[in-house]
Amino acid sequence: MVKGKKASTLKQKTNKLKNIGGKVVAKKSLKSELKCNSPKKTPSHPTKSHIVKACYDGKEKIIRFGQQGVSGSPFKKGESEADKKRRAAFKARHAKNIAKGKSSAAYWANKIKW
């Protein structure tokens, strides 16, 4: 075990890194690492499953969305009625936020997970 200054320095260095789409990058370079409107998985994030750099009206915004560990219910050939109802319920519940467009997490969750 490392003690004193070395331990705190090591902790600071690891806190500055993030795992984005299977690639470890510095937190500060997050905006430059992501492509506009291209969602990536974030396996190391404690709560959110995806991240996207939303580009709209000449602005850039980092949006985290989706619950970690939940697959959603994307359309599948031969799916059950329960899956159809689950998807319809999500879309109805979040319709107002989905309509906000690329600037909302609901828009991206609807597009990627539902």
N, C-alpha and C positions, 0 to 999 in steps of 0.2 A: 504494500500500500504506500502511496506517495503522500508525504506530509508537507504541511506548510505552504509556501508560495507555489511550489510546483503543482500541487493538487488543484489549487484555485485557477492557475493559468491553464492547465489542461481542461478543466471544466469550462472555462470561458471560450476556449477554442472550439470545443465540441458544440457548445450552445450556438455558435455562429453558423453552423452547417445545417442544411436541410436536405432530405431525400425527396427529390421531385422526379416522378416518372422513372424511378430506378437509377437516377443520377444524383450524386451528392454535390450540392452547390452551396455557396455562401449565401446567407440570407439577404445580404445587401445586393447581390447580383441577380436576385429573383426576377425582377422585371425584365432585365436584359436576357435572361436565360429562356424565358417562355416566348412562344410565338403568339401573335395576336389571334384571339378566338380559337385557340387550339387547346382543349382540356387535357390535363395530365392527371394520372393517379398520384396520390400522396400516401403511400403505405406507412410512413413513419409519423404522420400527423395523428394526434390522439383522438380527434373527434370527426374531422372532415375527410371524405374519401377522394375528393378531386379538387383541382385548382385550375383556374383559367385566367389569362390576361385578357379582359374584355376591352376591345377597342371600338369606340363608337363616337361619332361627332368630333373626331380629332382628339379624344381623351383616352387615357389608359387607366384601367382599374383592375386590381387583383381581387378576384372573387373566389372564395372557398365554398364548396357546396357538397351535399350528399352526406348521409350518415355512414360512418366507418363500419364496415361489416354487413351492410344491407345492400342487396343486389338490385332492389327496385323490381320492376316487372315489365321489361321491354317486350314488345310483341313477338310471339313465337308461333310458328305454324302448329295448329292443333292444340292450342292452349285451352285451359279450363275456363269455365264461366267465372270462377272466383278470381282468376287473374285479370280478366277483362273488367270486372267490377272494381277490383283494387286499383287498376290504372285509371279508370273513369273517376273514382273517388278522389285520387290524388289530383287529377287535372281540374276537377270541379272545385276542390278545396283551395287550390293555389291559382285559380284562373286569373284573378286580379293581378297577382305578382308576376305571373308568366307573361301577361300582356305588357308589362313594363319594358320587355325586350332584353337586350344583351347586358344591361346594367344590373339585372337581378339574378340572384342565386337560383330562384325558382325556374327561370327560363332555362338555365343550363342543366339543372336537375331533370327537368322535363325532357330536354333534348337528349341527354346522355343516359339517364337511368330509367326513364319511363317511356 
